[in-house]
């Protein structure tokens, strides 16, 4: 049974860290101001503003920031500023036993995917494929905040993980399966293969999404998962968006799903609003869900947090 962190409540403290690529101080400060306007307090990591080329400080510095903020008893949630590159490099330096014994909310997407899935795999912690600090701004759709705060604050279950009105989930291969949901950004998951932090898909519902890659590159990544047995081992598949993924050689993202994913015969749900898209469903990584592709529905079966 996965470990549930405590629910996020008004007035709680959020720890801000930069775990991959740097983000400008101006942007960080503007997003923090908006976060505070929602009634949350903020504690900053020591290296949150650090810049080391395409990384925000050294691997050890970023890992130290995560653990020091995580260990602070005032902090209820860890909110990375952004993804970028380099998140996987902090994983060898994290204290998974301490994390397991002191469950807290960890949220994000993009390259934060590898952290979310590793915390579930090695610390049994439910994490959240949901918002980053960069998303806390006035023009973020209300749907995104509703999804985020429901996932991190509500113990209502079962409840649907549903798209915004007018954007349907699409069942592509019929079937009805339940299990823990894992996954997220395709590039990050492929990057974990062959490492101690390799994603474990056996018996799981696998979520995949991608951004800013031509479809032939997306095919390469999907095929790598297939060759590694990860697609065959999972119980079902949820395909999120591939935002700004240009067609290649006359093939689209939808073609890739039809020609590579559908033939696997796994219960398949597509078109989930996710991560890099405008609308971002909140998916608790490690929580049990029901994927009913026949009814085009994804349902959270248990609360992802506890009071």
N, C-alpha and C positions, 0 to 999 in steps of 0.2 A: 504494500500500500504506500503510495507516494505521500510525502510529508507536505502539509499545507501551511503556508505562512499566515501570519496574522493579517486580518483585514485592514485596509487603509481607511482611516477615519479623518474627519475634519480636524485640522490642527496638528496632524502628525508631521513628522520630520522626514524629508526626502534627502537621501545622499546623492550628490551629483558627482559623477566621475567621467573621465574621458579615457576609454579603454582601447581605442584604435587610432584613427586619424585625428589630427587636431581640428578644433573649431575656433573661430575668431572669438576673442573676448567680448566684443560688442554683441555678437549673436547670443553667446551664452548668457550674458547679463540681461538682454532683452527677454529671453525665454524664461529665465529665473523670475523676473518681475511678473510675467504673466502667470507662472506657476503659483507664486505667492498670492496673486490676486484671487486665486481659486481657494484660498484658505489653508494652504500648506506651508510649512516651514522648510528651510533649506540648510543643509550642511554641505560645504564644498570639500572635495578631495584636495590634497596638497598640490597635485600635479594637473588639476583640471584644465589649466590654461597653458600647459607645457607644449612646446613645439620642438620636434626633432625630425625635420624633414616631413615625410609622410606619416610619421608616428607622433603621438602625444607623449613624449618622454620615452625612456628605455622600457623594455619589457618588465623588468623588475619594479620600476617605479610605478607603472600602470597597475601591476598586480598588487603592489603594496597599497596603492590607493584604494583598490577594490576591497582588500581585506581590512584596512584600517577603518574605512567608512562602514563596512559591513559589521565590524566588531563594536561600533559605537552604539551603546544601548539606547540612545535617543532616536536612532534611525529605524524607520519602519520599512522603507523601500529604497532600493538602489535604482537610480535612473541615469543611464549613460547619456552623454550629450549627443552622440551620434555613433555610427558604425565605422565605415571606412575599412582600412586594412589593419592587420596586426592583432586583432582580438585573440586569435588562437594562441599567440605567443605568450599570453599571460597564464594560460591554463596550467602549465607545469608548476607554477609557484603558488597556487591557491590551496588553502587548507580545507579540504572537502569534509573532514570529520567535524571541524568547527562549524562549517556551514550547515551540515546536517543537524547538528545539535542546537543551532540558533536560526531557525528558518525565517527568512525575510523575503519580501517581494522583490524579484528582479525582473525587469521588463526591457523590451527593445526588439529590434528586428535587423535586417540586413546582416552585417558581419557579427552582430551580437547573437545571431542564431547559434553559432558554435558554442558560445557560453551558456545559453539557455539549455541546450540539449545535454551539454556536459554536466551541468549542475543537476539535471534530472538523472542522468546515468550514474554519476559518481557520488552524489549526495542525496539522491532520492527526493529532490526538491521540485515541487511544481513551480514552474516559471511562466512568464507571460510573453507571448509573441504579440507585442502591442507597441505602444507609443514610446518614442525617444524624447529627450528634452527638446530637440529641434521642432517637435510637433506642437509644443505648447505656445501657440500664437493665436491672435484673434481670428485669422482667416481659416483655421482648421475646422472642418465640418463638425457640427454638433454630434453627428453619428459617431465619430471617432472618440470623442470624450465620453459619450454614453456607453460605448463598448468598453472603454478602458476602465471607467469607474465602476461599472457593473461587474466586470471580471475581477477587479481587485478589492471590491468592497462588499459584494452581495453573496449571501449564502443560499440564495434561491436556486433550487435544482429539483428536477431537470428544467433546463431552459434552452431555447434555441440559440445557436450561433448563426445569426441571419444577416443577409446583406441589407443595404438600405432599400427602401421602397423603390420599385421600378427596375432593380437590378437583380434578376433571378439567379438562384443557384440552379445548375443544370446537371441532372443525372445522366451520365453517359454510358455506364455499364451497370445494370441493375444488380441489387444485392443489399443485404442488411447485416452489418457487422458492428461490433462494439469492441473497444479497447482503448488504451492510452493513446493520445495523439501526440506526435512528435514532428520535428522538421522545421521548415521555414525556407530560408534563402538557399537556393540550389547550389550556387557557387560555394557557399560556406560548408554545406554538407559534403560536397565532393572533396573539398580541401581537408576534411577530417579523415578521409579514407587512408588506411595504412598507419594511423597514429594511435596512441593510447586513448584518444578521444573520439574514435570512430563511431559514427552514429549507429545505434542498434535499432533496426526496424522490425525485428522478429515479432510477429503478432500485433504490431502497432498500426495505427492509422497514420499514414505519412502525408504531411502537408508539404507542397513544393510551390515556390514562387521565384520569380527572377525579374531583373530590370536591366535595361540598357545593354542588352546583348543581342547580336543578330541570331536568327533562329538556328543557323547551322552550329553556332557555338552552344546554344541551349541544347541542341540535339547531342552534342559531344558530351555535355555534362550528364544529361539524362542517361545516355548510353553507358557512361562510366558507372553510374549507380546500378544499372541493369547488369553489367558485366561483373560487378562486385556482389551480385546477389541480393542487393538491398530492395529492389522492386519486387522480386519474387517472394521475399520473406515477409513482406508486410501483409496486413489483413485487408487493407483498403487504402485508397489514394484520394486525396483532396488536392486538386490543382487550383492554385491561386492565380493571380494575374501575372502576366509577363509585360510589365510596363515599359513602353518605348523600345520594344523588341522588334526590330525591323525584319521583314520577310527576307529570305535568302534563297537564291536559286529557284524562285517561284514558290517556295514553301513558307507557310505561315505558322504561327504558334498553334493555331487550331489544327492545322495539318499534322504537326508533330504529335499532338495529343491523339488524333485519330489513328495515326500510323504506328506509333510506338507505345503509347500508354494503354489505349483501348484493347489491343490484342493481348495484353497481359491477363485479361479476364478478371481483374480485381474489381470489386465494387468501386465505382469511380464517380466522384462529384467534381464538377468544374465551375469556374467563374466566381470563386470566393473572393470578395473584396479583401485585399490583403496588402500589408507591409508598404511597398513602394508606391502603391496606387493612391489616388486621392482619398478613397474611403478605406478604412483600416479596421477590419474585424479583429477583435481581441480573442486570441486562442491560447488557453492555458496548456502549456507543454507539460505532459505527464499526467494530465487529468483524463479520466475516462469519458469517452464520448460514444455516441451512437451515430454511425454513418448509414443513413437509409437512402441509398442512391435511387432506389425505385420511387421514393417519394420526394427526391431532391431536397433532403433535409439533413442538417448536422445539429446534433443535440448534445449539450453538456449534461452528463448524467449525475455529477456530484459537484458540490461547491468546491471552488479552487482555493478558497481562503477559509479561515476559521475565526471565530470571535473568542 
